[in-house]
Amino acid sequence: WLGLQKIYSITKQGNYLLRMELQDWRGNRRHIEYSFSLGGPSTSYTLQLSRTSGSVPNALPEHTELRFSTADRPGDTAGGARCPQNHLGGWWHSECEETNLNGKYVESRSRGRLDRGKGLYWKPKKGRYYLLKSTKIMIHPTDLKSLD
């Protein structure tokens, strides 16, 4: 984990894209990209997303301020749910069921099943759970010429 403060320091320098790469237990790989903004510590690292592309349905709310929450620093969630305590990891939760890419790593049981609340998963509003073996979250500038 690079850490929220370091990511915030990088992203406040310009416009960046957020890419999430997901791999399920059968080896299938999918991705999703967002344009995004990340607030600083005074906003609990509020994240705002706008989907730009991807091969997996969106599971995170767009154009909504999502506060990063952990077990010791709960954020705002629908119905006051205690997502980080119940789903083992800090994340930008709006509802506990949509996604958990920073939970406890749980190995798959027979036929690719695992305890959804404890492992890594991606759940679109209208769709099935993607139970995940691995995730990768990356950022890159929208203007790649700025790297020259």
PLY file of the C-alpha trace (Angstrom):
ply
format ascii 1.0
element vertex 148
property float x
property float y
property float z
element edge 147
property int vertex1
property int vertex2
end_header
0.00 0.00 0.00
1.43 3.36 -1.01
-0.78 5.18 1.49
-3.50 7.81 1.24
-1.30 10.81 2.10
1.23 9.93 -0.63
-1.50 9.28 -3.20
-3.13 12.59 -2.29
0.22 14.40 -2.66
0.65 12.93 -6.13
-2.88 13.52 -7.39
-3.12 17.15 -6.27
-0.41 17.92 -8.86
-2.73 17.30 -11.84
-5.47 15.16 -13.35
-5.19 11.40 -13.02
-7.05 8.25 -14.05
-7.73 5.43 -11.60
-7.53 1.88 -12.97
-8.63 -1.18 -11.04
-7.56 -4.59 -12.35
-9.46 -7.57 -10.99
-8.66 -11.29 -11.31
-11.12 -13.97 -10.26
-10.37 -17.49 -9.02
-10.66 -18.94 -12.54
-7.93 -16.65 -13.87
-10.28 -14.25 -15.69
-9.03 -10.67 -15.70
-11.19 -7.57 -15.95
-10.61 -3.87 -15.40
-12.39 -0.57 -14.90
-11.10 2.99 -15.24
-12.36 6.20 -13.68
-11.47 9.83 -13.81
-11.28 10.77 -10.15
-10.46 13.32 -7.51
-9.14 12.62 -4.04
-9.57 15.00 -1.12
-7.02 15.40 1.64
-6.98 14.41 5.30
-9.47 17.10 6.32
-12.12 15.38 4.11
-11.23 11.81 5.19
-9.66 11.36 1.74
-12.98 11.79 -0.02
-13.04 10.05 -3.41
-15.22 11.11 -6.35
-15.40 8.90 -9.44
-16.61 9.07 -13.01
-16.34 5.84 -15.02
-14.49 6.18 -18.32
-14.10 2.58 -19.54
-13.81 -1.02 -18.50
-14.64 -4.68 -19.01
-16.54 -5.10 -15.73
-19.80 -3.39 -14.71
-19.44 -0.45 -12.35
-19.90 -1.24 -8.66
-19.04 2.14 -7.13
-21.31 5.20 -7.10
-20.30 7.96 -9.47
-20.28 11.70 -8.71
-20.71 10.98 -5.00
-18.30 11.86 -2.22
-17.08 8.62 -0.69
-15.15 8.94 2.57
-12.36 6.49 3.31
-13.27 4.56 6.44
-11.50 2.06 8.66
-12.57 0.12 11.74
-11.23 2.89 14.00
-12.45 5.77 11.76
-15.86 4.89 10.33
-17.15 7.00 7.43
-20.62 7.75 6.14
-22.40 4.71 4.74
-25.98 3.98 3.78
-28.01 3.14 6.85
-25.04 3.76 9.16
-23.56 0.35 8.30
-20.26 -0.61 9.91
-18.53 -1.79 6.72
-14.86 -1.76 7.79
-15.63 -3.60 11.03
-17.81 -6.19 9.30
-15.81 -6.58 6.08
-12.26 -6.46 7.41
-10.59 -3.54 5.72
-10.54 0.16 5.05
-12.24 1.35 1.87
-14.44 4.00 0.27
-17.73 2.37 1.24
-21.13 3.77 0.35
-22.88 0.48 1.00
-21.17 -2.59 2.35
-22.26 -4.89 -0.42
-20.89 -3.13 -3.52
-17.18 -3.81 -3.32
-14.34 -4.71 -1.01
-10.92 -4.53 -2.63
-9.00 -3.94 0.56
-10.35 -6.72 2.75
-8.67 -9.76 4.19
-7.15 -12.12 1.63
-9.19 -15.32 1.81
-8.36 -18.37 -0.27
-11.15 -19.87 -2.30
-12.89 -23.01 -1.10
-14.14 -25.69 -3.46
-15.70 -24.43 -6.69
-14.36 -20.89 -6.21
-16.57 -19.96 -3.24
-15.48 -17.89 -0.26
-17.05 -15.94 2.56
-18.12 -12.80 0.67
-17.98 -10.57 3.71
-14.38 -11.44 4.49
-12.71 -11.72 1.09
-12.15 -9.52 -1.94
-15.15 -8.95 -4.17
-16.76 -6.63 -6.72
-20.58 -6.44 -6.80
-22.40 -4.23 -9.33
-25.88 -3.03 -8.32
-27.48 -5.25 -10.95
-25.23 -8.22 -11.36
-23.36 -11.02 -9.74
-20.54 -11.03 -7.23
-17.07 -11.24 -8.71
-15.12 -13.16 -6.05
-11.51 -12.09 -6.48
-8.15 -13.72 -6.13
-6.19 -10.53 -6.77
-6.66 -6.81 -7.34
-4.39 -4.06 -8.53
-5.21 -0.36 -8.16
-3.16 2.09 -10.19
-3.17 5.76 -11.12
-1.65 7.57 -14.09
-1.77 11.15 -15.35
-4.42 11.94 -17.95
-1.74 13.86 -19.88
1.04 11.31 -20.41
3.12 13.98 -22.19
3.75 15.51 -18.77
6.04 12.54 -18.05
8.51 13.57 -20.79
0 1
1 2
2 3
3 4
4 5
5 6
6 7
7 8
8 9
9 10
10 11
11 12
12 13
13 14
14 15
15 16
16 17
17 18
18 19
19 20
20 21
21 22
22 23
23 24
24 25
25 26
26 27
27 28
28 29
29 30
30 31
31 32
32 33
33 34
34 35
35 36
36 37
37 38
38 39
39 40
40 41
41 42
42 43
43 44
44 45
45 46
46 47
47 48
48 49
49 50
50 51
51 52
52 53
53 54
54 55
55 56
56 57
57 58
58 59
59 60
60 61
61 62
62 63
63 64
64 65
65 66
66 67
67 68
68 69
69 70
70 71
71 72
72 73
73 74
74 75
75 76
76 77
77 78
78 79
79 80
80 81
81 82
82 83
83 84
84 85
85 86
86 87
87 88
88 89
89 90
90 91
91 92
92 93
93 94
94 95
95 96
96 97
97 98
98 99
99 100
100 101
101 102
102 103
103 104
104 105
105 106
106 107
107 108
108 109
109 110
110 111
111 112
112 113
113 114
114 115
115 116
116 117
117 118
118 119
119 120
120 121
121 122
122 123
123 124
124 125
125 126
126 127
127 128
128 129
129 130
130 131
131 132
132 133
133 134
134 135
135 136
136 137
137 138
138 139
139 140
140 141
141 142
142 143
143 144
144 145
145 146
146 147
